[in-house]
Amino acid sequence: MSTVEDRLAELGLTVPDVVPPVAAYVPAVLDGSRVYTSGQLPMAGGAMAATGKVGEGDGLVSPEQAKELAQQCALNAIAAIKALIGDLDKVERVVKVVGFVASDPAFTGQPGVINGASELFGKAFGDRGIHARSAVGVAALPLDAPVEVEVIVHVAD
């Protein structure tokens, strides 16, 4: 097991199986020393962990729950990366994280939601997990997911 997986285990987390694609793409691509993940949804145990728009109020996914879902997206991205490179300790840096939040029109807390992913990368990879990031509110995401996260990492040759 890698140091990264040991850190995840300390958090009570394990690297899940790679989520199979729901359309015509692959979960991640290795191009030289970079791994680019496809957008990862909050799938857990083969099912979407929650659906709907993020915001405050009845019938909406709360920002707190959405933050946890963003962490699940990040964990799924880690699984896709591991499937390509085998050993997560080969990740030299998490370069960029892009997070999408299916948002109620009044919701503007996208950065706080995507912190769920960013914080997990920091805990899992330490200083190598510090990254550039975008957090974007959108009208809808595939399969009515509340959150989607994609990642670019630099890996050792």
Beta strands, then each sheet from edge to edge (+ up, - down):
strand 1: 28-31
strand 2: 34-37
strand 3: 43-44
strand 4: 47-48
strand 5: 91-102
strand 6: 132-138
strand 7: 147-155
sheet 1: 1+ 2- 7+ 5- 6-
sheet 2: 3+ 4-
end
